[in-house]
């Protein structure tokens, strides 16, 4: 199903983007309603997915010989809500 490193990277990028958006739900639960458990689990998942994103991004940059500009844009996309979804459409398809 996920034959190439780029395929794996795109899946992790999607999941990382979803976990980032879930923070928009779990942060108010934690700070406004005093319900911290969902934020703990989403935070843990987001951390693991972010590390996987960076590792796979490094592998993709080396394997596919991406330019420095493209690599930096892909990295910065992980810091912006919906950034990885936009980057998937504009950067990750080869």
SULTATA-V702503 format. One record per backbone hydrogen bond with DSSP energy under -0.5 kcal/mol. CO is the residue of the C=O (numbers start at 1). NH is the residue of the N-H. E is the energy in kcal/mol with one decimal. If there is no record, write none. Layout:
# SULTATA-V702503
co->{CO/CO}
nh->{NH/NH}
e->{E/E}
This chain:
# SULTATA-V702503
co->{1/4/5/6/7/8/9/10/11/12/13/14/15/16/17/18/19/20/20/21/22/22/23/25/26/27/28/28/29/30/34/36/37/38/39/40/41/42/43/44/45/46/47/48/49/50/51/52/53/54/55/56/57/58/59/60/61/61/67/68/69/70/71/72/73/74/75/76/77/80/82/83/84/85/86/87/87/92}
nh->{3/8/9/10/11/12/13/14/15/16/17/18/19/20/21/22/23/23/24/24/25/26/27/29/30/31/32/33/35/34/36/40/41/42/43/44/45/46/47/48/49/50/51/52/53/54/55/56/57/58/59/60/61/62/63/64/65/66/71/72/73/74/75/76/77/78/78/79/80/83/86/87/88/89/90/91/92/94}
e->{-0.9/-1.9/-2.6/-2.5/-1.9/-2.5/-2.8/-2.1/-2.5/-2.8/-2.2/-2.2/-2.4/-1.9/-2.0/-2.2/-1.0/-0.6/-0.6/-1.4/-1.2/-2.8/-2.5/-1.2/-2.1/-2.9/-2.3/-1.3/-2.9/-0.6/-0.6/-1.8/-2.1/-2.7/-2.5/-2.2/-2.4/-2.9/-2.4/-2.3/-2.7/-2.5/-2.1/-2.3/-2.5/-2.4/-2.5/-2.9/-2.6/-2.3/-2.1/-2.8/-2.8/-2.0/-2.8/-3.0/-0.6/-1.2/-2.2/-2.6/-2.5/-2.2/-2.1/-2.9/-1.8/-0.6/-1.2/-1.8/-1.1/-2.8/-2.0/-2.7/-1.7/-1.4/-2.1/-3.6/-1.9/-0.7}
